[in-house]
Amino acid sequence: MGRDNSTSGGDFILVGFSEQPWLEKILFVFILIFYLLTVMGNGTIILVSHLDSQLHTPMYFFLTHLSFIDLTHVTCISPQMLFNLAGSDKSISFVGCVVQLLITLGLGGTECILLAMMAYDRYVAVCQPLHYVTLMPPQLCWTLASISWVVGFSNSLIHTPITMTFPRCGHHRINHFYCETPPVLQLACVDTASYRKEITVLSSVFLVFPLSLILVSYSRIAHSVLKMKTPGGRQKAFGTCGSHLMVVSIFYSTLIYMYMAPKPKLSQDVTQFVALLYNLTPPVMNPVIYTLRNRDVKEAIRKLVMRIEKRRTQTFHRFPYITEKEDISTGNLGGCYGFGIEYWACQ
C-alpha cells in the first residue's frame, strides 16, 4: 500500500493548544507547577509510608500503590507536554505514543480496581475492627494489589496494539496533548464503529463493577456508623473513610464526565482543557486530601523532617571543616583542619 497506508512507524504531531501560542506559555507554567506538586506530594506519601513503621498497615499499603499510580501517570504525559509547549516541535515518536497509550490505559484500569480494594479495606476496618488484622493479612493485600495491576495492564496490552495498528492512510496529527485511545482512533481511515462499541462496553465494566463494590462497601459502612452510640466512634469512622471517599468522588466524577456522560458541543480547546484538568487535578489533590485529613500521615511527615534535620546536624559535626586559630608561638593566624571537635592538625 505504500507509506500512506502504513499502520506503524513514523512520528505523530500532538496538536494540543498549538493554535493559541499565547495560551501555551500559560499552560507551560500551569503544568510545570502541577507536575512538581504531584511529584513532591505523592513522593512524600510513598516515602513516609515506607519509613514509618506505624504506617505499615493495609490502608497505607494501598495508598502507596495509589500514589505510585498517580506519580507514574503524570510523569508519563507531563514531560512530553512541557517539551511540546516550550517550543515549535509538537512531535512524538511512534514508540513514545505507544508507551503513553499503554501506560495511561493500564494505570486507569488499575486505579479503578484499586479504589474498590481500598473500599473493601475500609469496610473491614470499620465493620470488623476486632478481626481486621486477621481478615487483612499482608498476603491478601499483595494479592488484591496484584489483581489490580494484572487486570489493568492486561486490558491495556490487548487494546494498545489494536488501536495502534489500524490503517491511518498517512494521518498523523492527533488532536490532543497526549496519545489517548479516542484521538488516536480518529486517525484511522477504516470504520472503527464496532471497535468503539467494544471499548465503550469494556469501559463501562471497568467503571460500573468497581464503583458498585465501592457503593456496597460504603453502604455497609454507613449502616455500621449509624449504629454506633458514641460520637467519638462515629467521628473516627468518618475520619477513617472520608479521605478515601473524597478521592473516589473526584476520580469517578471526572472519569464519568469525560467518557460516559453526554456533553454539549464544545470547542476542541475547551474539551482539551477539561481533559487536562482530569489528568492533572486528581494526582495533585490525592496527597493533599490524605495529608490534611489524616493525623497519622502528618505525624509521620513531622517525624521524617525531624529525622532529616537530626542527621543533617550529626553530619555537620562529623564533617571535616576548616577554621582559623591563633598560633601562639608566632602570633599569626593559621589554617587548622580537624575531624570532630577534639582532633586538630594546625599548620
Wavefront OBJ file of the C-alpha trace (Angstrom):
o trace
v 0.000 0.000 0.000
v 2.915 2.337 0.446
v 3.806 4.754 3.169
v 0.434 6.496 3.346
v -1.328 3.270 4.294
v 1.297 2.185 6.772
v -0.071 1.089 10.104
v 3.085 1.664 12.101
v 6.201 3.772 12.210
v 6.653 7.490 11.794
v 6.187 10.363 14.198
v 2.887 11.850 15.291
v 2.031 15.511 15.774
v 0.305 16.367 19.056
v -1.764 19.386 18.046
v -2.771 20.243 21.614
v -3.104 24.006 22.057
v -0.709 24.924 19.235
v -3.263 27.205 17.589
v -3.098 29.538 20.625
v 0.616 30.275 21.195
v -0.178 32.773 23.957
v -2.058 30.060 25.862
v 0.836 27.622 25.577
v 3.090 29.835 27.719
v 0.477 29.998 30.468
v -0.157 26.259 30.298
v 3.565 25.536 30.482
v 3.812 27.254 33.874
v 0.500 25.732 34.997
v 1.505 22.159 34.070
v 5.022 22.541 35.480
v 3.663 23.661 38.869
v 1.124 20.842 38.951
v 3.758 18.297 37.959
v 6.211 19.397 40.655
v 3.471 19.394 43.301
v 2.370 15.927 42.207
v 5.893 14.540 42.395
v 6.509 16.148 45.782
v 3.157 15.142 47.299
v 2.969 11.551 46.082
v 6.687 11.025 46.593
v 6.321 12.158 50.208
v 3.463 9.730 50.848
v 5.439 6.828 49.355
v 8.500 7.772 51.404
v 6.815 8.208 54.776
v 4.685 5.075 54.283
v 7.878 3.106 53.706
v 9.968 4.636 56.505
v 7.397 4.969 59.315
v 6.607 1.589 60.897
v 3.287 2.899 62.222
v 2.097 3.283 58.628
v 2.814 -0.342 57.726
v -0.903 -1.122 57.585
v -3.188 -2.217 54.721
v -4.610 1.288 54.326
v -1.223 2.865 53.675
v -0.096 -0.124 51.636
v -2.906 0.581 49.159
v -2.331 4.329 49.446
v 1.292 3.810 48.404
v 0.120 1.992 45.280
v -2.350 4.783 44.539
v 0.381 7.409 44.899
v 2.672 5.401 42.638
v -0.090 5.210 40.001
v -0.656 8.975 40.129
v 3.071 9.686 40.038
v 3.644 7.385 37.070
v 0.633 8.674 35.150
v 1.633 12.318 35.419
v 5.284 11.529 34.678
v 4.189 9.646 31.563
v 2.422 12.630 29.982
v 3.703 15.842 31.612
v 7.335 15.914 30.379
v 6.179 15.411 26.781
v 3.564 18.149 27.189
v 6.130 20.531 28.652
v 8.519 19.794 25.784
v 5.833 20.446 23.180
v 4.595 23.604 24.896
v 8.106 25.035 25.227
v 8.916 25.088 21.510
v 7.644 24.688 17.999
v 8.288 20.942 17.874
v 4.997 19.165 18.630
v 6.066 15.702 17.537
v 6.109 12.442 19.452
v 7.686 9.261 18.154
v 5.632 6.192 17.326
v 7.251 4.296 20.207
v 6.634 7.205 22.562
v 2.968 7.274 21.577
v 2.645 3.510 22.132
v 4.260 3.820 25.561
v 1.957 6.688 26.563
v -1.144 4.806 25.436
v -0.054 1.547 27.067
v 0.843 3.096 30.424
v -2.056 5.550 30.773
v -4.645 2.946 29.754
v -3.146 0.377 32.112
v -2.917 2.794 35.033
v -6.504 3.938 34.529
v -7.840 0.388 34.762
v -5.564 -0.395 37.699
v -6.758 2.627 39.664
v -10.422 1.753 39.112
v -9.924 -1.678 40.663
v -7.509 -0.477 43.362
v -10.055 2.039 44.670
v -12.522 -0.827 45.067
v -9.914 -2.814 47.008
v -9.332 0.208 49.244
v -13.081 0.455 49.876
v -13.124 -3.190 50.982
v -10.225 -2.445 53.335
v -12.187 0.444 54.880
v -15.244 -1.804 55.225
v -13.253 -4.390 57.173
v -11.614 -1.693 59.333
v -14.950 -0.139 60.344
v -17.331 -3.103 60.353
v -14.943 -5.818 61.577
v -12.365 -3.904 63.675
v -11.610 -6.790 66.047
v -10.791 -9.121 63.149
v -9.076 -6.514 60.952
v -5.574 -7.972 61.295
v -6.857 -11.479 60.591
v -9.040 -10.512 57.632
v -6.432 -8.226 56.004
v -3.065 -10.025 56.289
v -0.122 -8.834 54.164
v -0.513 -11.782 51.781
v -4.088 -10.782 50.977
v -3.102 -7.143 50.484
v -0.412 -8.131 47.980
v -2.895 -10.407 46.218
v -5.514 -7.665 45.899
v -2.951 -5.154 44.672
v -1.551 -7.663 42.180
v -5.032 -8.352 40.820
v -5.494 -4.614 40.241
v -2.226 -4.304 38.311
v -2.657 -7.521 36.307
v -6.229 -6.780 35.230
v -5.477 -3.142 34.413
v -2.439 -3.839 32.255
v -3.906 -6.983 30.685
v -6.637 -4.788 29.252
v -4.037 -2.261 28.100
v -1.830 -4.928 26.488
v -4.813 -6.117 24.467
v -6.191 -2.773 23.281
v -2.999 -0.785 22.717
v -1.785 -2.960 19.789
v -5.257 -2.974 18.247
v -5.540 0.813 18.464
v -2.075 1.433 17.048
v -2.373 -0.998 14.114
v -5.449 0.484 12.447
v -4.554 1.850 8.979
v -4.055 5.605 9.191
v -3.535 6.422 5.487
v -0.846 8.962 6.299
v -2.824 10.793 9.014
v -0.520 11.721 11.870
v -1.995 14.834 13.535
v -3.508 13.864 16.895
v -5.990 16.461 18.154
v -4.919 16.052 21.747
v -1.980 16.803 24.045
v -1.033 13.147 24.552
v -1.744 9.770 22.954
v -5.133 8.548 24.140
v -7.400 5.955 22.559
v -10.245 8.173 21.144
v -7.948 10.771 19.472
v -5.687 8.061 18.047
v -8.688 6.182 16.635
v -9.731 9.359 14.809
v -6.672 8.913 12.594
v -7.916 5.561 11.265
v -9.101 5.534 7.651
v -11.309 2.470 8.192
v -14.583 2.015 10.044
v -13.893 1.728 13.768
v -17.514 1.905 14.986
v -17.670 -1.714 16.170
v -14.371 -1.402 17.985
v -15.520 1.822 19.643
v -18.594 -0.002 20.905
v -16.383 -2.721 22.373
v -14.305 -0.075 24.143
v -17.449 1.590 25.481
v -18.749 -1.700 26.880
v -15.392 -2.577 28.433
v -15.027 0.912 29.908
v -18.491 0.576 31.422
v -17.427 -2.683 33.073
v -14.295 -1.050 34.489
v -16.416 1.800 35.805
v -19.608 0.110 36.955
v -18.250 -3.053 38.601
v -15.629 -1.407 40.879
v -17.962 1.517 41.596
v -20.703 -0.928 42.603
v -18.327 -2.630 45.043
v -17.381 0.764 46.456
v -21.025 1.777 46.919
v -21.873 -1.542 48.592
v -18.897 -1.218 50.930
v -19.775 2.311 51.940
v -23.450 1.499 52.393
v -22.427 -1.168 54.895
v -20.004 1.283 56.496
v -22.721 3.935 56.816
v -25.073 1.376 58.362
v -22.440 0.404 60.940
v -21.549 4.020 61.707
v -25.187 4.975 62.316
v -25.456 2.130 64.827
v -22.545 3.489 66.869
v -23.658 5.064 70.128
v -20.611 7.204 70.854
v -19.954 10.400 68.854
v -16.224 9.739 69.117
v -16.594 6.407 67.362
v -18.602 7.976 64.561
v -16.085 10.768 64.141
v -13.198 8.286 63.998
v -15.039 6.159 61.415
v -15.821 9.153 59.226
v -12.225 10.306 59.524
v -11.014 6.858 58.507
v -13.203 6.716 55.402
v -13.583 10.396 54.493
v -10.256 10.718 52.675
v -10.826 7.671 50.519
v -14.402 8.690 49.753
v -13.248 12.131 48.584
v -10.615 10.550 46.317
v -13.201 8.169 44.869
v -15.624 11.038 44.244
v -13.018 13.138 42.413
v -11.745 10.220 40.327
v -15.086 8.784 39.236
v -16.867 12.106 38.713
v -14.160 13.304 36.313
v -13.927 9.881 34.646
v -17.679 9.598 34.096
v -17.875 13.160 32.785
v -15.014 12.565 30.354
v -16.053 9.213 28.917
v -19.644 8.342 29.823
v -21.862 11.425 30.300
v -23.350 13.141 27.226
v -21.731 16.534 26.704
v -22.827 19.563 24.695
v -20.980 20.586 21.563
v -17.876 22.298 22.823
v -14.841 23.646 21.023
v -11.763 21.475 20.734
v -9.835 23.762 23.097
v -12.484 23.549 25.819
v -12.635 19.775 25.519
v -8.863 19.505 25.783
v -8.742 21.860 28.757
v -11.300 19.689 30.595
v -9.192 16.637 29.749
v -6.126 18.448 31.057
v -7.836 19.112 34.388
v -8.946 15.474 34.533
v -5.359 14.266 34.111
v -3.667 16.778 36.439
v -6.141 17.516 39.242
v -6.687 14.097 40.927
v -2.960 13.243 41.205
v -2.168 16.561 42.883
v -5.289 16.516 45.098
v -4.953 12.986 46.479
v -1.843 13.697 48.619
v -3.405 16.935 49.880
v -6.599 15.135 50.896
v -4.809 12.316 52.696
v -2.321 14.668 54.370
v -4.766 17.307 55.591
v -7.365 14.848 56.834
v -5.046 12.217 58.283
v -3.263 12.773 61.584
v -1.029 9.727 61.143
v 0.399 10.989 57.848
v 1.027 14.463 59.250
v 2.777 12.960 62.269
v 4.870 10.696 60.020
v 5.922 13.676 57.897
v 6.831 15.630 61.036
v 8.991 12.757 62.315
v 10.633 12.396 58.904
v 11.536 16.095 58.849
v 12.934 15.854 62.375
v 14.952 12.764 61.428
v 16.419 14.512 58.390
v 17.261 17.567 60.480
v 18.893 15.376 63.140
v 21.018 13.553 60.568
v 21.977 16.838 58.958
v 23.120 18.161 62.318
v 25.114 14.998 63.060
v 26.714 15.104 59.621
v 27.665 18.744 60.181
v 29.538 17.889 63.383
v 31.339 14.915 61.809
v 32.215 16.555 58.516
v 35.805 17.826 58.038
v 35.971 21.566 58.442
v 38.449 24.398 58.252
v 38.707 27.123 60.843
v 41.055 29.808 61.975
v 43.049 29.528 65.172
v 45.742 31.807 66.567
v 49.253 30.370 66.504
v 50.617 31.204 69.995
v 54.259 30.865 69.034
v 54.119 33.292 66.102
v 51.055 35.381 66.878
v 49.776 34.704 63.362
v 46.533 33.090 62.249
v 46.960 29.695 60.656
v 44.545 27.312 58.978
v 43.530 24.441 61.235
v 41.955 21.271 59.870
v 40.114 18.803 62.011
v 37.665 15.917 62.225
v 35.179 16.427 65.018
v 35.888 18.790 67.861
v 38.873 17.237 69.612
v 41.224 16.399 66.727
v 43.224 19.241 65.236
v 46.119 19.448 62.845
v 47.115 23.095 62.622
v 49.544 24.458 60.108
l 1 2 3 4 5 6 7 8 9 10 11 12 13 14 15 16 17 18 19 20 21 22 23 24 25 26 27 28 29 30 31 32 33 34 35 36 37 38 39 40 41 42 43 44 45 46 47 48 49 50 51 52 53 54 55 56 57 58 59 60 61 62 63 64 65 66 67 68 69 70 71 72 73 74 75 76 77 78 79 80 81 82 83 84 85 86 87 88 89 90 91 92 93 94 95 96 97 98 99 100 101 102 103 104 105 106 107 108 109 110 111 112 113 114 115 116 117 118 119 120 121 122 123 124 125 126 127 128 129 130 131 132 133 134 135 136 137 138 139 140 141 142 143 144 145 146 147 148 149 150 151 152 153 154 155 156 157 158 159 160 161 162 163 164 165 166 167 168 169 170 171 172 173 174 175 176 177 178 179 180 181 182 183 184 185 186 187 188 189 190 191 192 193 194 195 196 197 198 199 200 201 202 203 204 205 206 207 208 209 210 211 212 213 214 215 216 217 218 219 220 221 222 223 224 225 226 227 228 229 230 231 232 233 234 235 236 237 238 239 240 241 242 243 244 245 246 247 248 249 250 251 252 253 254 255 256 257 258 259 260 261 262 263 264 265 266 267 268 269 270 271 272 273 274 275 276 277 278 279 280 281 282 283 284 285 286 287 288 289 290 291 292 293 294 295 296 297 298 299 300 301 302 303 304 305 306 307 308 309 310 311 312 313 314 315 316 317 318 319 320 321 322 323 324 325 326 327 328 329 330 331 332 333 334 335 336 337 338 339 340 341 342 343 344 345 346 347
